[in-house]
Amino acid sequence: MGVIGKVLLAAPRSFCAGVDRAIEIVEILLEKHGPPVYVRHQIVHNDHVVKRLEGLGAVFVDHEDDIPAGAICVLSAHGVAPSVLENCEQRGLRVVDAVCPLVSKVHAEARRYADSGHLVALVGHAEHVEVIGTRGERPEATVVIESPEDAAKLDSGGKPIAVVTQTTLSLDDVAETVDALGERFGDLKRPAADDICYATQNRQDAVKALADGGATVIFVIGSETSSNARRLVEVAERAGARASLIDGESGIDPELLEGHETVGLTAGASTPEELVDLVLGGLASLGYDELGEVEVARENVSFRLPREVTTPA
């Protein structure tokens, strides 16, 4: 077809340590106990991963009440409120915690701040499952702040403010809102840099590097339900590139490539690398067969598995 194009591949991309751990937990439980293994909420926000695990015998439910008494209940990587754990216990479910340790850390901070008399300003998206779980730690002392506008009208009731954040937002994502809280209340306990998920930050930095490296159109592989994948699209657009969220399985519309010699490609933290390979093959068939990698960080993070999956059945 005469088009010779180049693909710049972001690094890091695809699975983070928390996603790796959550998926491995479900796989080991299926191997040890056989199906069904029930999972409360999608284990991670990726349709491809969920379908594959369903094929192995995982059953995904919206609520713990949908799980038969005595059955295994895996909690998704996004975390849950204490009330969910209490309900699981009352129903006699065998709970296995696949919550990302970085999310658990934010839960612990929310508890600590609330219990020391602070109003906890939780910066994030109110309807996101992770935020629902974090807010559930101390609902009477936590308020979700979605924007600088929310920050500007917050009434603290005279309490000091402590800020925690949704882990799938980067420092850039939360900066304006946290600054607005600072302007309104002056002294606040601000989130430490390591409260932001390393994987979120690295993947956003890599997308900026794709645009800086000359990619004029950037494709982000991920599901619509993935907050971190949708943020990557926004980051690419802010960096001056055209950007699209793709599922990785449906192929790329050739029209989206028209006028673009250098294509950027990345994948959200819940997207498997096999989908990246699939998209690279599709791009090569369209004439984009020169490949370069743009690396901004090396990740060697790993999280221990819970004892429920490491001890013999």
N, C-alpha and C positions, 0 to 999 in steps of 0.2 A: 504493500500500500504506500510505500515511499516515506512513511513517517519514521524517523529515527529519534527516539526520545530516551531520556534518562530518568531513572527512579532513584530518589534519595530515601533511604530507609532509616527511620528514627531508632536510636538506641539510648536508653532502655525503651521497651515497648512490651505489650502483652502482659502475661501473668505477673503479679506481684507475690510476695511471700505469703501474705494473708489468704489470697485466693488459692494459691498452690496448696496450702495447708487444708483449707476448707474442703476442696475437691478430694484431696487424698483421704481425709477422714471418712467421707461418704463411701469412697471406693473400698477402703479397708473394712468398714462395717459390712458392706454387701458381701465381701469375700468371706468374712468371719462368720456372719450370721445368716447369710442368704437373704433374698428379698422377702417381704418388702422392708425397706428402711425408710422411715418417714422423715421428711425435712420440712421444718416450719419456714415458709417463705422460700423464694428461689435461693439456692445455696450461694450463688453469685449472680449478678445481673448480666447473664449472657444466655440467649436462647439456645445456641448451639450446645453449650455445656449442659444445660438443663435437659435438652432432648437426649443427649448421649447417656446421661445418668439415669433418665427414665427408662431407656432401653436396657440398662443393667438391673433395673428393679427398684430404683428410688421413686418414692411417691411424694410429690410436693403439695403441701396444703397451705391455706391462707391463715389457719388458726389452729392452735394446739387442741381445741375441742374436736377437731376433725380426725384426731388420731386415736385409734383403739387403746383402751386402758392396757398398761403393761408393755406397750410397744416401744421401740426405740424412737426417740425424737431428737433429731439433729437441729441445733439452732444455727441459723445462717451466719455468714461472715459479718453481717451488718449490726448484730447485737439486738438485745431485747430489753424491755423494762423488767424490773424485779417482779411485777405483778404476773408476768408471763411465766417466770420460773416458779412462782408460788402455785399457779394454776396447774402447771405440769406436774408438780409434786403431789398436789391434791388428787390428780387423776391417775397417779401411779405410773407415769411415763418414765422411761429410762433415758434421761437427758444426756446428750453428748454435745459439748460446747465447741462449736466451730467458729466462734466469734473471733475476728481478727484481734490479736493482742493490742494493736494500736487503738482500736475502738474501745477495748476494755479499759485502756489507760485514760481515755477521755471520760468514760463513765466514772472512774475512780476520782478524777479531778472534780467532776460535777458534784459528787457526793461530798467531797472534802470542803469545797468552797461553800456549798449550801449549809453544811453543818457548822461552819465557822461564821455564819451570819451574813454571808454575801447573797446578793441577787445574782444568779447565774445567767449571763447573756449568752445564749447558745446561737452562734452565727451559722446559719445553714438554711436548707429548704424545709419548710415545716412539714411537708407531706412525704419527705424521704424517710424510708424505713429506719435508717440509722439515727436520724434526728428524733424520731418518735421514741426509739429505745432509750436514747440518752436523756431526753426530757423526762422520761418515766422514772428516772432515778430519784428525782426530787421535784415533782411537778409543781408543787406549791411555791417553790423558790427558783423556778427556771422559766425564762421567757425566750422564745425563739425570735431572733432578729434576722430578717431576710435581706435587709437593704439599709443603706445610709438613712433613708426616710424613716424606717422603723426605729433606727437608733436615735434620730433627732426628736422623736416624740415619746420615747420611753420614760415612764415614771418609775423611779427606783424606790419610792416610798421611804427615802432617806437611807436606804441600805447601801453599803459599798458594792461596787460592781466587779465581778470576775468574769472574764471572757473564756469560753471554750468554743471549739469549732468542729463542724462536720469534717471528717478526715478526708473526704474526696474533694475538698476545695483546697486550692493552693494559697500561698502567702499573698499572691497578687489578687486572688479572688476575694479574700477577706479584708484586705488592707483598708479599702475605702470605708467599709462598714465599721471596722475597729477604730479607725481614726475619727469617725463621726461620733462614736461612743466616747472617745477621749475628749473631743471638743465639748460634748454635753456635760460630762461628769468629771473632767479633769483626771484625777488619779484613778487608774483602774489596774486590776491584775490582768495583764495581757497574756495571750497564749504564747508559750515558748515556741521557738522555731521547730523543735522536735515534736510539737503537738500536731503539726501538719504531717500527713503521711508522706514519707520519703518518696514513695512510688508516684503519688499524684504530682509532687513537685518535679521530679525527674522527667516524667512523661510530658509535662507542660513545657519544661525547659527544652526538651528535645524537639518539640513541635516548633518552638520559636527558632531553633537552630536550623530546621528544615527551610523555613522562610528566609532566614538570613543567608542560607546556602544557595538560594536561587529557585526554590520550588514555588511556582506560581499557583499551583492547585495542590491541595493536600487532602488525602482520603484518610479518614479515621475509621478503622474497623471496630464495630461494637454494636450493641443492641440499644434501642431507643430507651430502655429502662435503665441504662448505665449512666449514672450521673457523671462519672469521671470521663467517659467517652464523649458525652455531649459537651463537657467543658473543653475538651481538646479541640473540638470544632470551633468553639468560640475563640480560643487562644489563637488558632490558625488564622481566623478572620481578622482578629485584632492586629496580628502581625503582617497583614496586608495580602494574604493569599486567599484565593477562593477555597472553600472547604465543604466537604460532604461527609456525612456519616453513612457508612455502608455496612451491610451485614457480613460481607466476605464470601457469601455463597451464591449471590444472585448475579455476579459479574458487574462490570462497570460499563455504563452507557458511553459509547465512544464519543458522543457529542460533548460530554463533560471534559474531554481531553483536547478538544479543538482549540488551537492557538497556544497550547502549553507544551513546551519542550521538556521542562523538568517537573516531574511529579513527585510530591512528597507522600510517604506512606507511614502510618503508625497504627497502633492498636491499643485500645483501652486495657486497663489492668485486669479486667475479667475476660479478656478475649484470648483464646488459645492461639499459639504460634502456627498451628496447622492452617488456620484461616489466612494468615499472612502469606504463607507459601502459595495458597490457592490464588490469592489476588496477584501476587508477583507473576505467577504463570499466565494469568489473564492479561496482565499488562504487557508481558513479553510477546504474547500472540498479537497484540495490537501495535507492535513495533517499539515498545519501551523496554528494550532488552539490555541497556547498560545500567549497571547497579552500583550504587555507592552507599556507604553507611555513614550516618552522622551520629557520633557518640558523645554524649555530654556527661555521662557518669557510668560507673560500673556498680552493679548491685550484687552483694553477696549475703544478703539478709536471709535468714531462715528461722522459722519458729518451731518450737517443740510441739509434738502431737500430744493430745490429752491422754491420760493414763487409760481411759476406757478403750482406746484403740491400740495401745502399746502392750497391754497385758494379754496373756493368752485367753482364748474364749473359754 
